Amino acid sequence: MTNKVPMTPVMLKLLNFIRKYVKKNKYYPTFQEMTDGLNYRSKNSITVLVDRLVKRNELKKLNGYRRNIELND
């Protein structure tokens, strides 16, 4: 299955941030931690990127949790 949404450098940067965060902390970052870690001003930017990564099947979203993402490795 090919991914219709191309991987951008910004998406790759977020994905690498999440991987490093999980490796270091043994749990997934919150949207606020991703916002702070990538020096964004708005969580909406992170939400858009996470949604794009979910469409690419790189991440999974879990409803009802604060740390509601998982890697699809």
N, C-alpha and C positions, 0 to 999 in steps of 0.2 A: 504494500500500500504506500503510495507516495503522499507526501505532505503538501497540501495546496498552499499553505501559508509559508512563505520563505523565512528561514532563520536570519534575523537581522543581528548586527553586532550588539545592539542593546538587549535583545532577547537572550543572546548567548552570555552576556555579562550577568544578567539576572540569574540564569540557570547555573552558571559557575559560582555565583555568590551563594545560592541555596545549597549547592553540593558542598562547598567549603564550610558553610555554617553548620550543616548536619554532621559533617566529619568531625568538626571541632567540638560541638556542643551535644551531640547525640540526640537532638530533637530539631524540629523544623522551625524556621523563623516566623514571626507574626508579620503582618503586612506593614506595621509600623517599623519593625526592625529592618525589613527590606528597604523601606523608604529611607530610613536613617543611614543604613549601610551603603546605599548607592547615591547618597546625597541628593535625593529628590525632595521637593517641597510638598508634594501631594501624594496621598495614598492612592488616588485615582489612577495615576500613571502606572503604579505597580499593579493595580487591579487589571488594567488593560493588558499589560504584558503577561500577567499570570493567565488571563483568559486566552490569550493567543498561544501560550505554551500548552494549555489544556487542549486547545483545538489541534495542536501538532502532536498530541499524545505524549508530551514530555513530562507533564505533571497531571496529578489527579486532585480534584477538589473534594473535600469531605464536608458535608453540611453539618452545622451545629457545633463546630469546634473553633476555638480561637486560632490555633495553629492548624489550619484546615487544608494544607497542601501536602502532597507526597510525590516523590520522584517515581517515574515509571521506568526504572532501570532494568 
